[in-house]
Amino acid sequence: MEARRSMCRQSAGADVRSLLYPVSNEREALKRQGVRPKNHHVSNMKVIQELQQQRVQQQAERPATAPDPFKMAKFRDVESQVARRLR
């Protein structure tokens, strides 16, 4: 009997509290419970930094060769006029 009364008193206070101070989102509800919500920004930044480090390592391992300049097929065997004049 006493347990039922205390339960009614506690739940009544929670109802009034929820009316006076509504919870707008899940993060706020977790903060009120004393749980620290997960900071997704920090975890995403760590993943991005790891990917950047992997990319830098891959580029360091790859030999640095410049691609051949683009030339149309019909002009591949033609010497440029500037090169001809410089000779």
FENZI-V461434 format. One record per residue. N is the residue number from 1. RES is the residue in one letter. SS is DSSP state (A for helix, B for strand, O for the rest). NEAR is the number of other ideal C-beta (glycine too) atoms within 10 Angstrom. Layout:
N;RES;SS;NEAR, N;RES;SS;NEAR
This chain:
1;M;O;5, 2;E;A;6, 3;A;A;7, 4;R;A;8, 5;R;A;9, 6;S;A;10, 7;M;A;10, 8;C;A;10, 9;R;A;10, 10;Q;A;9, 11;S;A;10, 12;A;A;10, 13;G;A;10, 14;A;A;10, 15;D;A;9, 16;V;A;10, 17;R;A;11, 18;S;A;10, 19;L;A;8, 20;L;A;7, 21;Y;O;10, 22;P;O;8, 23;V;O;12, 24;S;O;8, 25;N;O;9, 26;E;A;9, 27;R;A;14, 28;E;A;13, 29;A;A;12, 30;L;A;14, 31;K;A;13, 32;R;A;11, 33;Q;A;8, 34;G;O;6, 35;V;O;10, 36;R;O;8, 37;P;O;13, 38;K;O;10, 39;N;O;10, 40;H;A;8, 41;H;A;8, 42;V;A;9, 43;S;A;10, 44;N;A;10, 45;M;A;11, 46;K;A;10, 47;V;A;10, 48;I;A;10, 49;Q;A;10, 50;E;A;10, 51;L;A;10, 52;Q;A;10, 53;Q;A;10, 54;Q;A;10, 55;R;A;10, 56;V;A;10, 57;Q;A;10, 58;Q;A;9, 59;Q;A;9, 60;A;A;8, 61;E;A;7, 62;R;O;8, 63;P;O;4, 64;A;O;6, 65;T;O;6, 66;A;O;5, 67;P;O;5, 68;D;O;6, 69;P;O;5, 70;F;O;5, 71;K;O;10, 72;M;O;7, 73;A;A;6, 74;K;A;7, 75;F;A;9, 76;R;O;7, 77;D;O;7, 78;V;O;10, 79;E;O;9, 80;S;O;9, 81;Q;A;8, 82;V;A;7, 83;A;A;8, 84;R;A;9, 85;R;A;7, 86;L;A;7, 87;R;O;5
